[in-house]
């Protein structure tokens, strides 16, 4: 079976929503354009942010502990949505839809998040853009995941898990289950684009949340460890040769 690019996903605000794309242009040594471009700071992250900011925005990469994340609230994992006509539309089962301009509507987003936030956790404070893209790693990596590995995991757990809880960028259909784990250090090609596989993706407990209802429906880390002896799912890759990729492109390794 020929492997193909099945999904392209980006998440304009870190941990908050996500959208599918039909095509995107990747550049060498750069992340997927528009992915994690924004993030919501918490009270705990403000000290780090204010020590590294210019004109009110952080001017360098900050660790994930500074931001709103799904690991702190399963309800955040159930937020979906992305760009429409220059505005971000966000949806969540317990909330009315929110349409915002992230340049000007930071306060509205923070207020919308408050009912989803656990009591006692450092509260959301503001939406920031800054100089960095707010992925969990400092390096310009793109995440690549396998639909076959997901299907095998779903079969072994006896429940649907879906693609959204994993927050992946590129999903490949047609690899053998878990074949991606053997690609570290190798070059994969999607159409004319080349990516060097850099590392496994170690997972956190945010993946335990059902992204449709916002409740935890599995202990994902314990499940992965017991089934496979690790808590990884997916791989990271760095773009070596840029260009446009589109759904349906052949993927070779």
C-alpha positions in Angstrom: 0.0 0.0 0.0 1.4 3.4 -1.0 1.6 5.8 2.0 -0.2 9.1 1.6 -0.5 12.4 3.5 -4.0 12.1 5.0 -4.3 15.2 7.3 -2.6 18.5 7.7 -3.4 20.1 11.0 -2.4 23.4 12.7 -3.3 24.9 16.0 -3.2 28.7 15.9 -3.4 29.0 19.7 -1.3 26.6 21.7 -3.6 23.9 23.2 -6.8 25.8 22.2 -8.5 24.5 19.1 -7.1 23.3 15.8 -8.0 23.3 12.1 -7.4 21.1 9.0 -5.6 22.4 5.9 -5.7 21.0 2.3 -2.2 22.2 1.5 0.6 24.2 3.1 4.1 25.5 2.1 6.9 24.3 4.3 10.3 26.1 4.6 13.6 24.5 5.5 14.4 24.6 9.3 11.0 26.2 10.0 7.8 24.9 11.8 4.5 24.5 10.1 3.3 28.1 9.3 0.8 29.5 11.7 1.0 26.5 14.2 1.1 27.6 17.8 1.6 31.2 16.8 -0.3 32.3 19.8 -0.6 31.1 23.4 -2.4 32.0 26.6 -0.1 32.8 29.6 -1.1 31.8 33.1 -0.3 33.6 36.4 2.5 31.1 36.9 4.0 32.0 33.5 3.9 35.7 33.8 7.3 36.0 35.7 9.1 34.2 32.9 7.2 36.2 30.3 8.0 39.6 31.8 11.6 38.7 32.1 11.8 38.1 28.4 9.6 40.6 26.7 9.8 43.6 24.4 6.9 45.9 24.2 4.7 43.6 26.2 5.3 40.5 24.2 7.9 37.7 25.0 10.8 38.0 22.7 12.1 34.4 23.1 10.8 30.9 23.4 9.1 30.0 26.8 8.5 26.6 28.3 5.1 24.9 28.1 4.6 25.3 31.9 4.0 29.1 31.3 0.8 28.5 29.3 -2.7 27.2 29.3 -2.5 23.5 28.4 -4.9 20.6 28.1 -3.1 18.6 30.8 -4.4 21.1 33.3 -8.0 20.9 32.1 -9.7 18.2 30.0 -12.3 20.8 29.0 -9.6 22.7 27.2 -8.9 19.7 25.1 -12.4 19.8 23.8 -11.9 23.2 22.2 -11.9 23.2 18.4 -11.8 25.8 15.6 -9.5 27.9 13.5 -9.4 30.8 11.1 -12.4 32.0 9.1 -12.3 35.3 7.2 -9.4 36.7 9.3 -10.9 35.8 12.6 -10.6 32.8 14.9 -13.8 30.9 15.7 -13.5 28.7 18.8 -16.0 26.1 19.9 -16.4 24.1 23.1 -19.4 21.8 24.2 -20.0 23.8 27.4 -19.6 27.3 25.9 -21.1 29.5 23.3 -18.9 29.9 20.2 -16.3 32.6 20.5 -15.2 34.7 17.5 -12.1 36.8 18.1 -9.3 38.8 16.5 -6.3 37.6 18.5 -4.6 40.9 18.0 -7.3 42.8 20.0 -9.5 40.3 21.9 -7.1 38.8 24.5 -9.5 39.7 27.4 -12.5 38.1 25.7 -10.6 34.9 25.2 -9.4 34.8 28.8 -13.0 35.3 30.1 -14.2 32.6 27.8 -11.6 30.2 29.2 -12.3 30.8 32.9 -15.3 28.5 33.3 -13.2 25.7 31.8 -10.4 26.2 34.2 -9.9 24.1 37.4 -10.2 25.9 40.8 -6.9 26.5 42.4 -4.8 26.3 39.2 -2.9 29.4 38.1 -5.4 31.4 36.1 -5.2 32.4 32.5 -3.9 36.0 32.1 -3.4 37.1 28.5 -2.9 36.0 24.9 0.6 36.5 23.6 2.3 36.1 20.3 5.9 37.0 20.7 9.0 36.1 18.7 8.7 32.4 19.1 6.2 29.8 18.0 4.9 28.1 21.1 5.6 24.5 20.5 6.8 22.4 23.4 10.3 22.2 21.9 12.7 25.1 21.1 13.6 23.4 17.8 11.8 24.0 14.5 10.2 20.6 14.3 7.0 19.3 12.8 5.1 16.4 14.2 4.3 13.4 12.0 1.8 10.7 13.1 0.5 7.4 11.7 -3.1 6.5 11.2 -2.2 2.8 11.2 -0.5 3.2 14.6 -3.7 5.0 15.9 -5.9 2.2 14.5 -3.8 -0.4 16.2 -3.9 1.4 19.5 -7.7 1.9 19.2 -8.1 -1.9 18.5 -6.0 -2.8 21.5 -7.8 -0.4 23.9 -11.3 -1.2 22.5 -12.3 2.4 22.1 -12.1 5.2 19.5 -9.5 7.8 20.2 -9.4 10.0 17.2 -6.7 12.3 15.8 -7.4 15.5 17.7 -6.2 14.5 21.2 -2.7 14.1 19.8 -2.3 17.7 18.4 -0.3 16.4 15.4 0.6 18.4 12.3 0.9 15.7 9.6 -0.9 12.3 9.5 0.2 9.5 7.2 -2.0 6.7 6.0 -0.4 3.6 4.6 2.6 2.9 6.9 2.7 -0.4 8.9 1.7 0.2 12.6 4.5 1.8 14.5 6.9 1.7 11.5 7.5 5.4 12.2 9.5 4.5 15.3 12.2 3.0 13.1 12.7 6.2 11.1 14.8 8.3 13.5 17.7 9.9 11.6 16.2 9.0 8.2 14.8 11.3 5.5 11.1 11.1 4.6 9.7 12.7 1.5 6.2 14.1 1.1 5.9 15.0 -2.6 9.0 17.0 -3.2 9.5 18.1 0.4 12.2 16.3 2.5 12.1 16.0 6.3 14.7 14.5 8.6 13.2 12.5 11.4 14.7 13.7 14.7 13.0 12.1 17.7 10.0 10.2 19.2 7.2 12.3 20.6 6.8 11.6 24.3 3.3 12.2 25.5 1.7 13.9 28.5 -1.6 13.2 30.3 -3.5 15.7 28.1 -3.9 12.8 25.6 -6.2 11.1 28.2 -9.0 13.5 27.4 -11.8 12.9 25.0 -11.8 15.9 22.7 -15.5 15.7 21.9 -16.8 15.9 25.5 -13.8 17.3 27.5 -13.6 14.4 30.0 -10.8 11.9 30.6 -11.8 8.6 29.1 -8.5 6.7 29.4 -5.2 6.8 31.3 -3.2 7.2 28.2 0.3 7.1 29.7 -0.3 4.0 31.7 -2.0 2.4 28.6 0.9 3.1 26.3 3.5 1.9 28.9 1.6 -1.3 29.5 1.0 -2.1 25.9 4.3 -1.0 24.3 6.8 -0.3 27.1 7.0 3.5 26.3 4.8 6.6 26.4 5.6 7.8 22.8 3.2 8.4 20.0 4.4 9.9 16.7 7.7 11.4 15.6 9.2 14.8 15.1 10.9 15.9 11.9 12.8 18.9 10.6 12.2 20.3 7.1 15.4 19.9 5.0 14.0 20.8 1.6 11.0 23.0 1.6 8.0 23.3 -0.8 4.3 22.8 -0.9 2.6 19.6 0.4 -1.0 18.7 -0.1 -3.5 16.0 1.0 -3.0 12.9 -1.0 0.8 13.4 -1.6 2.8 10.2 -1.6 5.0 9.7 1.5 8.2 7.7 1.1 11.0 6.8 3.5 
